[in-house]
Amino acid sequence: MNKKIVFLIRDLGYGGAQRQLVTLVKDFDKQKFDVTVLHFYSGGPLEKDLKESNIPVICLEKQGRWDLLGFFWRLIRYLKQIKPDLVHTYMGESNIIGILLKPFFPSTSIIWGVRISQSPANAFDWLGNTLSKLESRLSHLVNLIIVNSHSGRRDYLSYGFPGEKMVVVSNGIDTERFQPDKAAGDKVRAEWGISENQILIGLVGRIYAQKDHPNFLRAASLLCKESPDVRFVCVGTGPDQNYIQEMYQLTEELGISKRVIWAGVRADMRAVHNALDIAVSASAFGEGFGNTIGEAMACGIPCVVTDVGDSAWIVGDTGVVVPPHNSEALAAGIKQLIEINSDEKKVLREKARDKISEHFSVENLVSNTISYCLQTLSN
């Protein structure tokens, strides 16, 4: 008889954790587990992906931050119907709610999912900081904690999380979906008005402080002074419209507004990655395993990344690693990749894709996660 597992996550938007959850459960072993996904808030575009894969999805219809009691009792009601053997939560709020379920479901195992590395206190509001402290105190009560980065595990050990309960399962990149596709990339370049001779450098990620768009834009400004052929694109959006407007304004102040494309949210991410000549992760903090780095590499796009989270380990010798918060170093790293010859670029492209295929496959993600779930249930 199959074991029943419930995955609990805040939403099903286009975030990295959300996309990893969808990737995981779509390939989860249906011979061993009956899978259900519960999410707090409605309207996430990835809900459609799960339903098209015939995975049961239940929205808990949370009505904002302070809809707590009604939301929690809805969750309990659904779980009593499902009778899960295991609840696997994803990220802070879900982790805390997961452990609060223990008195109601004492025989149900709880696995936490931790998806970030060290972040400064000012990265969160008062509630975020409170939840972070609470998560540390409750971490000893959980059955297992799956962290998606080695850097995250080290950081959370320093926060007081129990080392004997923490394991690392790196993200998995779908190399069938993310692969070299010049025709798709050329179509997007044409849409954006990028000629074949121009060099397109892109940052894919939510527009908020962690991703450090100001660092990327200042590096872009330095490169624009040296070359008339470089163009830049930022793909994604963010939760704070005021912050997004500040980024637009910074582009104006730097005098590069005509060289920067703000592409917003895109669903055709294989085409987007293939449109780039160089992919950049400029993150300042909090990055665990950068999905967009792995996706770009799987498409054969060389990357320049800041040394935050596991980014340096993922890229290795297939790209360039620079310190965070340093626009001059970021610009120099991008310039290094611009100046390599076509043969060197071909080698980097092949090495990047090979590394993802070998070390960060969906098969590894799924098999490792299933193995830890089964171990947890057997303990």
N, C-alpha and C positions, 0 to 999 in steps of 0.2 A: 504493500500500500504506500502510495506517495506521501511524502512529508509536505506539509503546507507551510509556505513562506510568504510573508507580507513584507513588501518594501514600502517604507514611509518616507515621504519627501515633501518639502514645503510647496513646491510648484513644479510644473512641467514646461517652463519657459526654455529659451535657448541658452541656458547656462552650461558650463562645462560639466558640473556634477549631474545635471539633469540628462544631458546627452549620454554620459557614461552609464547612467542607470538604464536608459532605454537600450543602449547597446548591450548591456549585460543581460537584461531579462529576456530580450528577444532570442538570445542563444542559450538561455538557461536550460539545463537538462530536464525536459518534460517527463522523462522516465523516472526521475527521482523526486521531483518537486512539482506541486501545484502552486503557481505563482499568482499573486494579486498585488497590484500597485495602488496605494492610497496616497492622495495628495491633498494639501490643505486648501489651495485656492484654485478656482476654475479659470479657464481661458488660456491655458498653456498650449502652444501649438504642437508640442510633442505628444500630447494625449492622443492625437490622431494616429501617430506612428504606432503607438501601443495597441490601439483598437484594431488597426489594420493587420496587426500580427496576432489578433485573437487573444490578447492578454487582458484579463479582467482589470478594469481601472475604475476606481471609486473616488469621486471628489467629496471631500468632507465639508465643502461649502463654508469655509471659515469667512466670517464677515469682518475682516480687519483685525488689527493687532490685539484688541481687547475682547474679542469674542472668544472667551476661554472656556467657560463652563459648558455652554451648549456644544461647542466644538469638541470638547473632550468626551462628553457623553455620547455624541454621535460616533466618535472613534471607537469607544468601548462597545457600542451596540453592533457596529459592523464586525469588530473582532470576535464578538461572541457568536456571530453568525458563521464566520469563517473558521474559527477554532484553530488558529495557526500554531504550529510547533515552534516557529521561529519568526521573530520580527527583526528585520534589518533596516535600521534608520540611516538616513543620509543627512549629515551636517547638524549644527548646533541645536536649533529649536527642536528638530525631530529627535535628536539624541536624548535631550532632556525629557521630552514627552514619552519616549520609548521606555526610559527607566521608571517613569511614574506609573507605567502600566503594570509593573511587577506585582503590586498588591492585588490587582484584579485578575492577573493571569500568572500565578506563581509557577506553573509548570512550563511556561513559554520562555524559550531562550531569547536573549536580546543581544544583537550585534550592532555596535555603533559603526558609522562610517565617518571618518575624519578626512577632509578634502583640502585643507589649507596648511601652510606653514606659518612661521612666526609673524605676527602683526603687531604694530605699535598700538598702545592703548587708545591713541586719538583716532585710530582707524574706525572705531565703532562709537555709537552713541551710548548713553548710560545704560540702556537696556541690553545692548550687545555686550558691554563689559560685564554686566551682572550675570548674563547667561553664560559667558565664558568662564567666570569664576565658579558658577554653579556646576557647569559641566565638569570642571576639574575635580570638584568635591564628590560628584556622583559617579565618576569614572570607575571607581573600585567595585561598584555594584553590578556592572555589566558583565556579560559572559565573555565577550571578545570585542576588540576594537580593531577594525581594518582601516589602515591609513594608506593613502594613495601615493605617498612619497617618503623616501628615506629622511629627507630634511624635516618633514612634518613629524615623523616619529621622534627624531632627536629633540625637536622643539617641545613636543607635548610631554616627553619625559621630563623636561626641565620645568614644566607646569605642574608636575606631580601625578601625571597619569601612570598607571601601573605597567611597567615594562613587560611583565610576564603575560599580560593580556593584549599586547599590541603586536600586530603583524603588518607587513607591507605587501599590498597588492597593487602594482602599478596599473595605470589606466591602459586600456586596450584601444588600438586604432584599427578601424575597419579598412584594411588595405585593398579590398575590392571596391569599396566606395571611393576611397581617397587614393588615386593613382594618377600618373602622368596622363594628361589629356589636353594636348596643345590646342585642338580645335575649340574646346569649351573655353579655354583660357583666352584665346584670341577673340572669341565672341564678346566676352566681358570687357576686354581691353578696348574693343571697338565701341562698345556701349559707353565707356568712360572717356572716349576720345584719346586713347593712348596709342601712339604710333609704334611700329615695330622697332624703331631705333631708340625710342625712349626707354629709360630704366624705371620700372615701377617697383616701389618699395612699400610694403604694406604692414600695418598693424591690425590684427584681427582680435577683437576683445571688447568687453563692455567698457563704456566710457565712465570710469570712476577712478578714484585715487590710486587703487592698487595697481592698475595697469600703467600709470604714469605717462599719460599722453603728453604732458608738458615736456618731459624728457625727450620723447620721440619728436615732437614738433621743433624743439630747439636744435636737435641733431639735424633735422631736415633743413632748418634755416642755414646751418653751417655748410651743408652739402650743396644747397642751392647757390651759395656764393661761389662755389668752385666749378659747378657744372650746369649748363643750361638744359641738359637732357634728362635730369632726374625728376620724377614725379612721385607723389606719395598718396596713399589711400588709407583711411581709417574705416574699418568695417565693424559695425555694431552700434549699439545705443546704450543708454544707462538710465538709472532710476531717478537721477536728479537733473532736471532741466536747467536749473541755474548753473550747475557745473558744466553741462554741455555747452551752454552759451559762453561760459568763460573760456572754453577751449576754442570755440569759433573766434572769440575776440583775440585770444593769444595768437592765432594764425594771422589775423589782420595786423596785430602789433609787430609781428616778426616779418611782415611783408611777403608772406608766402601763400596767401589765400588762393592765388591763381594756380598754385602748384600742388595744392592739397585737395583731395576728393573726400567728402564725407558721405560714405555709401549707405549708412544706416544698416538695418538688419537685412541679411540675405539668407535665403534658404539653399541656394545653389553653391554650397561651400567648396565642392571639388573644383568647380569652374573658377571661383574666386581665388583659391590658392594657385591654380594653374595660370592665372592672369599675372601673377607676381614674378618678378625676377629675384627678389630677396624678401624674405619674411622676417619680421622683427617682433621680439617680445621685450618690451622696455620696463617690465614690472619692477616696482619699488619694494614690495613686500607681499607676504601672504600667498604667493604662488606655491601650490603643491606640485602637481604634475600638469604642465601647461598643455591642454588638448590641442590648441591651435598650432603649437610647435610640432607635435607629432603628426598632425594632419598635413601640415605643409611639407614636412620631411617625407611623408608617405607619397606625396605628389612630386617628389624630387626637387623641392624648392629649398635652396640653402638658407640657413637661418643665422641671424645675429640675436643673441639673447643676453639679458642681464643675469648675473650669477645669483639668482633668487630661487628658492625651492630646489627642485631637481633639474632645473633647466640645463645647467652645465653638463650634468651627467647624461641627460637625454641626447643633447647635441654632440657631445664628445668632440671627435676630430672631423665631424662633417660640416662644421660651421665655425662661428666666432663667438666667444664668450667675453663679456665686458662687465665691469663693476656697475651696480645700480647707481642712480642719482648722478650720472656723469655723462652729459650730452656730448662732450668732446670725445670721450672714449667710444660712445655709441656711434657717433659720426665716423670715427676712424675705423671701427669695425665694419661698418657698412661699406666704406670706401675700399677696404681690403678685399671684400667680395666683388665689388664692382670692377676692380682692376685685374682680377685673375683672368687668364686666357680661356678660350673656349674648351680646350682639352681638360684643363684643371676643373672648370665648372662642370663638365660632364662627369668627371670622376666624383666630385662632391655630390652631385645629384644622385648618382647610383648608390654611393655609400649611405646617403641619408635614408633613402627608401629601404635599402637592405637592413639598416639598423632597426628601423621600425618593424619590419617584417619579422626579424629574428627575435627581438627582445620585447616588443610591446604589441603583440598581436591580440586580437579579440579572444582567440583560443586560450592564450595564457591567462587573460583576465577571468574568463568564465571558469576554466578548470581550477584555478587557484581559489577563486571565491567559493565554488561548490565544495572543494576539498575542506576549506575552513568551516563552512556551514555544517558539513557532515561530522567533522571532528567536534564541533560545539554541541551538536545534538547527541553525540555518543558519550560526552563527558557527564 
